[in-house]
């Protein structure tokens, strides 16, 4: 599937046009420096078995107990860490690739523009497009050498919502995910207040899988934000939604717990606790608040997002996603799916 998206991008690149950020509405962005623009503290804690040996004051989940593991006929050691594996653009302008330095494509395929709409009750709704990149930073920067637990590959565009008809169509989304009606009810949404509290203190609850903590609702799996509080909150919500959507489509897999020791496993309902994220653009989130420069899915953006939305040049966003990895290091893991 990812190869098909890469092929589609290669075709579209033949139609590429480069934009110089001058007038409002044009595409802006920046190539992130993988060394200085990424919150590397987010790769911690690291643990062997259930014993954490490098914490750095970062959020973590429970690790499998024991020390030794066994995969494909060989023994290994249970190891856990947080790996930067995906990059996400959230943009108002269709085909504007924020993470590629503000490159704008013109493939001749129309897609809805992003917008923020004022409602009669003084609330706001919004819509954004999203681009999803494979970004195994540890692998291509060779930060860790010869580690079979790392995802391999290269930086590449894997998904563009502009060519996904469900991303801008609530009715089509609900047809494919009918549970949207159930989890959009006032009772279901009221339960998300509890998930917001949990996300603010640590990680959200997987029992409330339809909630994105303080950012809103995981459903529907499209670009319409029904409760737009701020651009940071809305873009964070769409990062979480996109992750959940790709889990549902079988493009993102489970990587934590005993089941992940010998390889990834299918996980159609996203485990929120295996993800953290950090902003890359418009402001690299490298300054620490309470010792941290990344956050679990669902945490309120009120504190860490302050001052990170810049009029005109900083109303589109790029984020780096870290994923928790429990792995049998040293064992024969074979070829893992990417």
TORBAFI-47889 format. One line per 8 residues: for each residue x, y, z of N, C-alpha, C. Coordinates in steps of 0.05 Angstrom, whole numbers, plus 32768, in hexadecimal, padded with zeros to 4 digits. Example, Ala and Ser with C-alpha at 12.3 -4.5 7.8 and 13.67 -1.06 7.14 Angstrom:
BEGIN
8108 7F8E 809C 80F6 7FA6 809C 8108 7FBE 809C; 8101 7FD3 808E 8111 7FEB 808F 8102 8001 809D;
***
This chain:
BEGIN
8011 7FE8 8000 8000 8000 8000 8011 8019 8000; 8026 8019 8011 8037 8031 8012 8046 8035 7FF8; 804D 801E 7FEB 805B 8021 7FD1 8049 802E 7FBC; 802F 8027 7FBD 801C 8033 7FAA 801A 8051 7FAE; 8019 8059 7FC8 8018 8076 7FCE 8032 8084 7FC4; 8049 8076 7FC7 8062 8081 7FBE 8062 8085 7FA0; 8057 8071 7F92 8056 8073 7F75 8044 808A 7F6D; 802D 808D 7F7B 801B 80A3 7F74 8029 80BE 7F78;
8039 80C0 7F8E 8047 80D9 7F93 805C 80DE 7F7D; 8069 80C9 7F74 807D 80CD 7F5F 8070 80D8 7F45; 8058 80CF 7F3F 804A 80D9 7F28 8043 80F7 7F2C; 8039 80FD 7F45 8031 8118 7F4B 8049 812B 7F4B; 8061 8121 7F52 8078 8133 7F53 8080 813D 7F38; 8077 812F 7F23 807C 8139 7F08 806D 8153 7F03; 8058 8158 7F14 8048 8170 7F10 804E 8185 7F26; 8064 8181 7F34 8069 8192 7F4C 806E 81AF 7F44;
8065 81C0 7F55 806B 81DD 7F52 8075 81E7 7F6D; 808A 81F6 7F6E 8096 81FF 7F87 808A 821A 7F8E; 8082 821E 7FA7 8076 8237 7FB0 8089 8246 7FC2; 808B 825F 7FBD 809A 8271 7FCF 8086 827E 7FE1; 8089 827A 7FFC 8076 8285 800F 8076 82A3 800F; 8062 82AF 8001 8061 82CC 7FFF 8045 82D6 8006; 8030 82CB 7FFA 8015 82D4 7FFE 8006 82C0 800F; 7FF2 82CA 801D 7FE1 82B9 802E 7FD5 82A3 801D;
7FD4 828B 8028 7FC8 8275 801A 7FDC 8264 800B; 7FF5 826E 8007 8009 825E 7FFA 8015 8249 800E; 8023 8236 8002 802D 8220 8012 8047 8228 8020; 8048 8223 8039 8060 8229 8049 8068 8210 8058; 8081 820E 8060 808B 81F7 806F 80A8 81F8 8072; 80B4 81E2 807D 80D0 81E1 8081 80D9 81C4 8083; 80F1 81BE 8077 80FD 81A4 807C 8107 81A3 8099; 80FE 8190 80A8 8107 818E 80C4 8122 8182 80C5;
8133 818D 80D6 814E 8181 80DB 814A 8169 80EE; 8151 8151 80E5 814B 813A 80F6 815B 8139 8110; 8170 8149 8112 8180 814A 812A 8176 815F 813D; 8172 8178 8133 816C 818E 8145 814F 8195 8148; 813E 818C 8136 8121 8193 8137 810F 817E 8143; 811A 8167 814A 810B 8152 8156 8110 8150 8174; 80FB 814C 8183 80FE 8148 81A0 8108 812C 81A5; 8123 8129 81A7 812E 810E 81AA 812A 8102 81C6;
8123 8113 81D9 811C 8108 81F4 8104 80F6 81F2; 80F4 80F9 81DC 80DC 80E9 81D9 80E2 80CC 81D4; 80FB 80C6 81CC 8103 80AA 81C8 8105 809A 81E2; 8104 80A9 81F8 8106 809C 8213 80EA 809B 821F; 80E6 808A 8233 80F9 8078 8241 8101 8060 8230; 8118 8055 8237 8120 803B 822C 8121 8027 8243; 811A 800E 823D 8119 7FFA 8252 8122 7FDF 8248; 812D 7FCF 8259 8132 7FB3 8254 8120 7FA3 8267;
810F 7F93 825B 80FA 7F87 826A 80E7 7F9C 8276; 80E2 7F9A 828F 80D1 7FAE 829D 80E2 7FC2 82AC; 80FC 7FC2 82A8 810E 7FD3 82B7 8117 7FEA 82A4; 8110 8003 82AC 8117 801A 829C 8133 8023 82A4; 8145 8026 828F 8160 802E 8295 8166 804B 828B; 8155 8055 8279 8157 8071 8270 813B 807D 826F; 8135 808F 8281 811A 809B 8283 8119 80B7 8277; 812C 80C8 8280 812C 80E4 8277 8113 80F3 827F;
8103 80E8 8292 80EB 80F6 829A 80D4 80F5 8286; 80D5 80E2 8273 80C1 80E1 825E 80AA 80CD 8265; 8093 80D2 8258 807C 80C0 825D 8081 80A5 8251; 8077 8090 825E 807A 8075 8254 8063 8064 825D; 8060 804D 8250 804C 8039 8257 8059 8020 8263; 8049 800E 826D 8054 7FF6 827A 8060 7FE4 8265; 8077 7FD8 826D 8085 7FC6 825B 8081 7FA9 8264; 8083 7F96 8251 8080 7F7A 8259 8096 7F72 826D;
808E 7F60 8280 80A1 7F57 8294 80B4 7F43 8289; 80C7 7F3B 829A 80DB 7F28 8291 80F2 7F36 8283; 8106 7F25 827C 811F 7F30 8270 8124 7F23 8254; 8122 7F09 8253 8128 7EFA 823A 810F 7EF6 822A; 8113 7EF4 820F 80FD 7EEE 81FD 8107 7EDB 81E8; 80F5 7ED0 81D8 80FC 7EBB 81C4 80EC 7EC0 81AB; 80F9 7EC3 8194 80EC 7EC7 817B 80FA 7EB8 8165; 80EB 7EA9 8155 80F5 7E9B 813E 810E 7E8A 8143;
810E 7E7D 815A 8124 7E6A 8160 813C 7E77 816E; 813B 7E90 8174 8152 7E9D 8182 8148 7EAD 819A; 815A 7EB0 81AD 8154 7EBF 81C5 815C 7EDC 81C2; 814F 7EED 81D0 8156 7F0A 81D0 814F 7F16 81EB; 8152 7F30 81EC 814C 7F40 8205 8135 7F52 81FF; 8122 7F54 8212 810B 7F66 820F 8114 7F83 8212; 810F 7F92 81FD 8118 7FAE 81FC 8101 7FBF 81F3; 8100 7FD8 81FE 80EB 7FEB 81F7 80F7 8006 81F4;
80EC 8015 81E1 80F4 8031 81DC 80DE 803E 81CB; 80E0 8058 81C8 80CD 8067 81B7 80DC 8070 819D; 80D0 8068 8187 80DD 806C 816D 80CF 8081 815C; 80DD 8095 8151 80D0 80A7 813E 80CC 8099 8123; 80B3 8097 811B 80AD 8086 8103 809C 8093 80EE; 808D 80A8 80F5 807B 80B5 80E1 807C 80D3 80E5; 8078 80E1 80CE 8075 80FE 80CE 805A 8105 80C2; 804E 811A 80CC 8033 8121 80C3 8031 813F 80BD;
8026 8146 80A6 801F 8161 80A0 8001 8165 80A5; 7FF9 817B 80B0 7FDD 8183 80B2 7FDC 819F 80A6; 7FCE 81A1 808E 7FD0 81B9 807E 7FB5 81C2 8075; 7FB2 81DD 8071 7F99 81E8 8066 7F99 81E7 8048; 7FB0 81E5 803C 7FB3 81E6 801E 7FB6 81CA 8013; 7FA4 81C1 8002 7FA8 81A7 7FF6 7FC3 81A5 7FE7; 7FCF 818E 7FEA 7FE9 8187 7FDD 8000 8199 7FE6; 7FFD 81A6 7FFD 8013 81B5 8008 8023 81A3 801B;
803B 819E 8014 804C 818B 8024 805E 819B 8037; 8053 819F 804F 8061 81B0 8063 807D 81A5 806A; 807E 818A 806D 8098 817E 8075 80AC 817C 805F; 80A4 8182 8046 80B7 8183 8030 80BF 819F 8029; 80BD 81B1 803C 80C6 81CC 8039 80B2 81DF 802D; 8099 81D7 802C 8084 81E8 8020 8081 81E4 8002; 8085 81CB 7FF9 8080 81C4 7FDD 8062 81C1 7FD8; 8058 81CD 7FC3 803C 81CB 7FBB 803A 81BC 7FA1;
8029 81A8 7FA0 8024 8199 7F87 800A 81A3 7F7A; 800A 819F 7F60 7FF1 81A5 7F50 7FEB 818D 7F3E; 7FE0 8178 7F49 7FDC 8160 7F3A 7FC3 8160 7F28; 7FB3 8176 7F2A 7F9B 8177 7F1A 7F83 8169 7F26; 7F86 815F 7F3F 7F71 8152 7F4D 7F68 8164 7F64; 7F4F 816E 7F62 7F46 8182 7F75 7F41 8175 7F90; 7F47 8184 7FA5 7F42 817B 7FC0 7F39 8193 7FD1; 7F29 818E 7FE5 7F1E 81A4 7FF5 7F34 81B4 8004;
7F31 81CE 8004 7F42 81E0 8014 7F3C 81DD 8032; 7F51 81E2 8042 7F4C 81E3 805E 7F3E 81FD 8066; 7F31 81FC 807D 7F22 8214 8086 7F1C 8212 80A4; 7F17 8229 80B0 7F0D 822A 80CB 7EF3 823A 80C9; 7EDC 822E 80D2 7EC2 823A 80CF 7EB6 8242 80EA; 7EAC 825A 80EB 7E9E 8264 8103 7E81 825A 8101; 7E77 824F 8117 7E5C 8245 8119 7E4A 825A 8126; 7E30 8257 8124 7E1D 826A 812F 7E1E 826B 814D;
7E27 8255 815A 7E29 8255 8177 7E45 825E 8181; 7E54 826B 816F 7E6F 8276 8175 7E84 8260 8178; 7E7E 8247 8172 7E92 8233 8171 7E9F 8232 8156; 7EB4 8222 8153 7EC2 8220 8139 7EC4 8203 8130; 7EC3 81FF 8116 7EC9 81E5 810A 7EDF 81EA 80F5; 7EEE 81D5 80EE 7F04 81D9 80DB 7F08 81C0 80CA; 7F18 81C3 80B5 7F1F 81AD 80A3 7F3C 81B1 809A; 7F4B 819B 809B 7F67 819B 8092 7F6D 8182 8081;
7F80 8184 8070 7F8B 816D 8062 7FA4 8163 8072; 7FAA 8149 806E 7FBF 813D 807D 7FD1 812D 806A; 7FEB 812E 806E 7FFF 811E 8060 800E 810D 8074; 8012 80F4 806E 801E 80E0 8080 8038 80D6 8073; 804E 80D8 8081 8068 80D0 8077 8073 80B9 8087; 8080 80A6 807A 8091 8093 8089 80AB 80A2 808F; 80B4 80A0 80A8 80CB 80B0 80B1 80DB 80A1 80C6; 80E8 808B 80BF 80F8 807C 80D3 8112 808A 80D9;
8111 809F 80E8 8128 80B1 80EC 8140 80A2 80F8; 813C 8091 810B 8152 8083 8118 8161 8071 8104; 8152 8066 80F0 815F 8055 80DC 8170 8065 80C9; 8164 807A 80BD 8174 8087 80A8 8189 809B 80B2; 8187 80A2 80CC 819D 80B2 80D8 81B1 80A0 80E6; 81AC 8086 80E7 81BE 8072 80F3 81C4 8078 8110; 81B0 8082 811E 81B4 8087 813B 81B8 806D 814A; 81A9 8059 8143 81AD 803E 814E 81B5 802C 8137;
81CB 801E 8139 81D5 800D 8124 81CE 7FF0 812A; 81C6 7FE1 8115 81C2 7FC4 8116 81AE 7FBD 812C; 8198 7FCB 812C 8183 7FC5 8140 816A 7FBA 8131; 8164 7FA0 8133 814E 7F95 8125 8133 7F9F 812E; 8132 7FAD 8145 8119 7FB7 814F 8110 7FD1 8140; 8122 7FDE 8133 811C 7FF7 8125 810D 7FF2 810B; 80FA 8005 8105 80EE 8005 80EB 8103 800F 80D6; 8104 8001 80C0 8117 800A 80AB 8107 8017 8094;
8116 8022 8081 8109 8030 806A 8114 804B 8067; 8105 805C 8059 810E 8077 8053 80F7 808A 8057; 80FD 80A4 8057 80E9 80B9 8059 80D9 80B9 803F; 80BE 80B7 8041 80AE 80B6 8029 8091 80BE 8030; 8083 80C8 801C 8067 80CF 801F 8057 80B5 801D; 8047 80AF 8031 8038 8096 8032 801A 8099 802E; 800F 80B1 8034 7FF2 80B4 8032 7FEC 80D2 802F; 7FDA 80D8 801C 7FD0 80F3 8018 7FB2 80F3 8019;
7FA7 8103 802B 7F89 8103 802E 7F7B 8110 8016; 7F89 8120 8006 7F7D 812D 7FF0 7F70 811A 7FDC; 7F7C 8102 7FDA 7F72 80EE 7FC7 7F62 80D8 7FD5; 7F5A 80DD 7FEE 7F49 80CB 7FFD 7F2D 80D7 7FFF; 7F1A 80CC 7FF1 7EFF 80D9 7FF0 7EF1 80D9 800B; 7EF9 80C8 801D 7EEB 80C8 8037 7EF4 80DF 8049; 7F0B 80EB 8043 7F17 80FF 8055 7F06 8118 8057; 7EF8 811E 8042 7EE8 8137 8042 7ECA 8132 8042;
7EC2 8119 8044 7EA5 8111 8041 7E9C 8103 805A; 7E8C 8111 806B 7E82 8104 8084 7E70 80ED 807E; 7E5F 80EE 806A 7E4D 80D8 8064 7E5C 80BF 805B; 7E70 80C3 804A 7E7F 80AC 8041 7E8F 80A0 8058; 7E9A 80B1 8069 7EA9 80A7 8080 7E97 8096 8092; 7E7F 80A0 8098 7E6C 8092 80A9 7E63 8078 809D; 7E62 8077 8082 7E5A 805E 8074 7E6F 8049 8079; 7E88 8050 8078 7E9E 803D 807B 7EA3 8037 8099;
7E9E 804A 80AA 7EA1 8046 80C7 7E87 804E 80D5; 7E73 803C 80D4 7E59 8043 80DF 7E59 8049 80FD; 7E6E 8040 810B 7E70 8045 8128 7E73 8063 812E; 7E79 8073 8118 7E7B 8090 811B 7E62 809B 8128; 7E4B 8091 8120 7E32 809B 812C 7E30 8096 814A; 7E39 807F 8152 7E38 8078 816E 7E4B 8089 817F; 7E64 808C 8176 7E78 809A 8185 7E76 80B8 8182; 7E64 80C2 8171 7E60 80DE 816E 7E49 80E8 8180;
7E3D 80D6 818F 7E26 80DD 81A0 7E30 80EE 81B8; 7E1F 80FE 81C4 7E27 810F 81DB 7E31 80FE 81F2; 7E25 80E7 81F7 7E2E 80D6 820E 7E4A 80CC 8209; 7E50 80C2 81F1 7E6A 80B8 81EB 7E7F 80CF 81ED; 7E78 80E6 81E3 7E8B 80FC 81E4 7E8F 8107 8201; 7E7B 8104 8211 7E7E 810D 822D 7E93 80FC 823C; 7E95 80E3 8234 7EA9 80D1 8240 7EC6 80DA 823A; 7EC9 80E9 8225 7EE4 80F2 821D 7EF0 8105 8230;
7EE0 8111 8242 7EEB 8123 8256 7EFE 8113 8268; 7EF7 80FA 826F 7F08 80EA 827F 7F22 80E3 8271; 7F20 80DF 8256 7F39 80D9 8247 7F4B 80F1 8246; 7F3F 8109 8246 7F4F 8122 8246 7F5F 8123 8260; 7F52 811D 8276 7F60 811D 8290 7F77 810A 8291; 7F72 80F1 8287 7F87 80DD 8287 7F9E 80E5 8275; 7F98 80F0 825D 7FAD 80F9 824B 7FBD 810F 8256; 7FB1 8120 8266 7FC0 8136 8272 7FD3 812D 8288;
7FCD 8116 8294 7FDE 810C 82A9 7FF2 80F7 829F; 7FEB 80EB 8288 7FFC 80D6 827D 7FF2 80CE 8262; 7FE9 80B5 825F 7FDE 80AC 8246 7FC0 80A8 8248; 7FB2 80AB 8231 7F95 80A8 8231 7F8D 808B 8234; 7F73 8086 8236 7F69 806B 823A 7F61 805E 8220; 7F6A 8045 821B 7F62 8037 8204 7F45 802C 8206; 7F3A 802D 821E 7F1E 8026 8220 7F0C 803B 8213; 7F16 8054 8213 7F09 806A 8206 7F16 806F 81EB;
7F16 805A 81DA 7F25 805B 81C1 7F1A 806F 81AD; 7F02 8078 81B1 7EF6 808C 819F 7EFD 80A9 81A6; 7F0C 80AC 81BC 7F13 80C6 81C6 7F30 80CD 81C0; 7F35 80E6 81BA 7F50 80F0 81B6 7F58 8102 81CC; 7F51 80FB 81E5 7F58 810A 81FC 7F4C 8126 81FC; 7F5D 813A 8201 7F54 8156 8201 7F50 8162 81E5; 7F58 8153 81D1 7F57 815E 81B6 7F3D 8159 81A7; 7F2C 8147 81B2 7F12 8143 81A5 7F0C 8125 81A0;
7EFF 811F 818A 7EF6 8104 8184 7F07 80F8 816D; 7F0E 80DE 8171 7F1C 80D0 815B 7F0A 80CD 8143; 7EF0 80CB 8147 7EDD 80C8 8131 7ED1 80E3 812A; 7ECB 80E8 8111 7ECE 80D6 80FA 7EEB 80D6 80EF; 7EF1 80C1 80DF 7F0C 80BF 80D4 7F0F 80D1 80BC; 7F0C 80EA 80C0 7F10 80FD 80A9 7F1B 8118 80B4; 7F1C 812B 80A2 7F2A 8144 80A9 7F18 815A 80B5; 7EFF 8153 80BB 7EED 8167 80C7 7EEF 8167 80E5;
7EF7 817D 80F0 7EFA 8181 810D 7EE1 818F 8117; 7ED0 8181 8126 7EB6 818C 812E 7EB9 81A0 8145; 7ECE 819E 8155 7ED2 81B1 816B 7EEE 81BC 8169; 7EF1 81D1 8159 7F0B 81DE 8155 7F0F 81F3 816B; 7F23 81ED 817C 7F2A 81FF 8192 7F41 8210 818A; 7F55 8204 817D 7F6D 8212 8173 7F78 8202 815D; 7F8A 820F 814D 7F96 8200 8137 7FA9 81EA 8141; 7FB6 81EE 8158 7FC7 81DA 8163 7FB6 81C2 816C;
7FA0 81C8 817A 7F8E 81B2 8183 7F83 81A3 816B; 7F79 81B1 8156 7F6D 81A4 813F 7F82 8193 8130; 7F99 819D 812C 7FAE 818E 811D 7FB7 8176 812D; 7FB9 8179 8148 7FC0 8162 8159 7FAB 814C 8157; 7F91 8154 8157 7F7B 8141 8154 7F7E 8132 813A; 7F84 8140 8124 7F85 8132 810A 7F9E 8120 8108; 7FB3 8125 8117 7FC9 8112 8119 7FC0 80F8 8125; 7FB0 80FB 813B 7FA6 80E3 8149 7F91 80D5 8138;
7F80 80E4 812B 7F6C 80D7 811A 7F79 80C8 8103; 7F8D 80D4 80F7 7F9A 80C7 80E0 7FA7 80AD 80E9; 7FB3 80AD 8100 7FC0 8095 810A 7FAA 807F 810E; 7F94 8087 811B 7F7E 8073 811F 7F73 8069 8105; 7F70 807B 80F1 7F66 8073 80D7 7F78 805E 80CA; 7F92 8063 80CB 7FA5 8050 80BE 7FA7 8036 80CD; 7FA2 8036 80E8 7F9F 801D 80F6 7F87 800E 80EC; 7F71 801B 80E8 7F59 800E 80DF 7F5D 8002 80C3;
7F6D 8010 80B2 7F72 8007 8097 7F89 7FF2 8095; 7F95 7FEB 80AC 7FAA 7FD7 80AC 7FC5 7FE1 80A3; 7FC8 7FFC 80A3 7FE2 8008 809B 7FF4 800F 80B2; 7FE9 8010 80CA 7FF8 8013 80E3 7FF3 7FFB 80F5; 8007 7FF1 8103 8005 7FD8 8112 800C 7FDC 812F; 8006 7FC8 813F 800D 7FC9 815B 802A 7FC2 815F; 8037 7FD0 8173 8053 7FCD 8177 805A 7FCA 8195; 8046 7FC7 81A6 804C 7FC6 81C3 8041 7FAD 81D0;
804C 7FA6 81E7 8042 7F8F 81F6 8050 7F76 81ED; 8049 7F60 81FA 8055 7F46 81F4 8050 7F3D 81D8; 8039 7F45 81CC 8032 7F3D 81B1 8045 7F49 819C; 8053 7F5E 81A4 8065 7F6C 8190 8082 7F63 8192; 8088 7F51 81A4 80A4 7F4A 81A9 80B1 7F3F 818F; 80A3 7F30 8180 80AF 7F23 8168 80A6 7F31 814E; 8098 7F47 8150 8090 7F55 8138 8076 7F65 813C; 8070 7F75 8129 8057 7F85 812A 803F 7F73 8127;
8028 7F7C 8131 800F 7F6D 812E 7FF8 7F7F 8126; 7FE4 7F74 8119 7FCD 7F84 8111 7FBF 7F90 8129; 7FB8 7FA9 8126 7FAA 7FB8 813C 7F96 7FCB 8130; 7F7E 7FC1 8128 7F6B 7FD2 811B 7F60 7FE9 812C; 7F61 7FE6 8146 7F5A 7FFC 8158 7F74 8007 8165; 7F7A 801F 8160 7F94 802B 8168 7F97 802A 8187; 7FAF 8022 818F 7FB7 8024 81AB 7FC3 8040 81AF; 7FB4 8052 81BB 7FBD 806E 81BE 7FD6 8070 81CF;
7FDB 805D 81E0 7FF1 805F 81F3 800C 8058 81E6; 800C 804F 81CD 8025 8049 81C0 8030 8060 81AF; 8023 8078 81B2 802C 808E 81A2 8030 80A7 81B3; 8045 80B6 81AA 804A 80D2 81B3 8051 80E2 819A; 804F 80FC 819C 8056 810D 8185 8061 8127 818D; 8070 8134 817B 807C 814E 817F 807A 815F 8167; 8078 8179 816A 8075 818B 8153 8090 8190 8146; 8090 8191 812B 80A7 8198 811C 80A4 81B4 810F;
808C 81BB 8107 8087 81D4 80F9 806B 81DE 8101; 8068 81F9 8105 807A 820F 80FF 8090 8213 8113; 808E 8208 812B 80A2 820B 8140 80AA 81EF 8149; 80C4 81E9 8147 80CE 81D0 8150 80CA 81CE 816F; 80BD 81BA 8178 80B6 81B7 8194 80CE 81AA 81A3; 80E4 81B9 81A6 80FB 81AF 81B3 8100 81BB 81CF; 80F2 81D2 81D4 80F3 81DD 81EF 80E2 81CC 8202; 80ED 81C5 8219 80DF 81B3 822B 80CD 81C2 823E;
80B6 81B5 8244 80A4 81BE 8259 80A1 81A7 826D; 80A9 81AD 8285 80AA 8197 829A 80BC 8180 8290; 80D1 8186 8282 80E4 8172 8279 80DC 8163 8261; 80C6 816B 8254 80BC 815C 823C 80B8 816E 8225; 80BD 8164 820C 80B8 8173 81F4 80A7 8162 81E0; 809A 814E 81EA 8086 813F 81DA 8070 8137 81EC; 805A 812D 81E2 8043 8127 81F2 8034 810E 81E7; 8027 80FF 81F9 8016 80E9 81F0 7FFE 80F4 81E1;
7FF1 80E2 81D1 7FD9 80E9 81C3 7FC3 80F2 81D7; 7FB6 8108 81D1 7F9F 8110 81E2 7FA6 8126 81F6; 7FBF 812B 81FB 7FC6 813F 820F 7FBF 815B 8205; 7FB5 816C 8217 7FAD 8187 8210 7FC5 8196 8204; 7FBF 81A6 81EF 7FD4 81B6 81E3 7FD6 81D2 81EF; 7FC6 81D7 8204 7FC4 81F2 820F 7FE0 81FC 8219; 7FEF 81E9 8225 8009 81F1 8230 801F 81EF 821B; 8023 81D7 8210 803A 81D4 81FD 8036 81E2 81E3;
801D 81E7 81DB 8017 81F4 81C1 8017 8212 81C2; 801B 821E 81D9 801A 823B 81DB 8030 8248 81CA; 8028 825B 81B9 803B 826A 81A9 8046 825B 8191; 803A 8244 818A 8044 8234 8174 8033 8236 815B; 801E 8246 815B 800F 824C 8143 8016 8269 813A; 8022 826B 8122 802B 8285 8119 801A 828E 8101; 800D 82A5 8102 7FFC 82AE 80EC 800A 82AD 80D1; 7FFC 82A2 80BE 8005 829F 80A2 801B 828A 809F;
8033 828E 80AA 8049 827C 80A5 8047 8263 80B7; 8036 8263 80CB 8035 824C 80DD 801A 8242 80E3; 8008 8241 80CF 7FED 8237 80D3 7FEA 821B 80C7; 7FFF 8210 80BB 8000 81F4 80B3 8015 81E7 80C5; 8013 81CD 80C9 8023 81C0 80DE 8030 81A6 80D4; 8047 81A0 80E1 8054 8186 80DD 805B 817B 80F8; 8057 8161 80FB 805C 8153 8115 806C 8139 810F; 807C 8131 8123 808A 8118 8123 807C 8105 8137;
8076 80ED 812F 8069 80D9 8140 807E 80C5 814A; 807E 80C1 8164 808F 80AC 8171 807C 8095 8179; 8086 807D 8174 8076 8065 817A 8085 8053 818D; 8077 8049 81A2 8083 8037 81B5 8089 801D 81A8; 80A1 8012 81AE 80A9 7FF8 81A2 80B3 7FE6 81B8; 80A4 7FCF 81BC 80AD 7FB9 81CC 80B8 7FA4 81B9; 80D0 7F9A 81BF 80DD 7F89 81AB 80F0 7F75 81B8; 80F3 7F5E 81AB 8106 7F4A 81B4 8121 7F4F 81A6;
8131 7F60 81B2 814A 7F68 81A5 815F 7F52 81A7; 816B 7F4D 8190 817F 7F38 818E 8174 7F1E 8182; 8159 7F1B 8182 814D 7F03 8176 814A 7F07 8158; 8144 7EF1 814A 8140 7EF2 812D 8123 7EFB 8129; 811F 7F14 8121 8104 7F1F 811D 80FA 7F1C 8101; 810C 7F14 80EE 8103 7F12 80D2 80FC 7F2D 80C6; 80EC 7F2D 80B1 80E5 7F45 80A3 80CB 7F50 80AF; 80CD 7F67 80BC 80B5 7F74 80C8 80A6 7F84 80B3;
808B 7F85 80B5 807C 7F96 80A3 8082 7FB3 80A9; 8081 7FC4 8095 8086 7FE1 8098 806C 7FF0 8097;
***
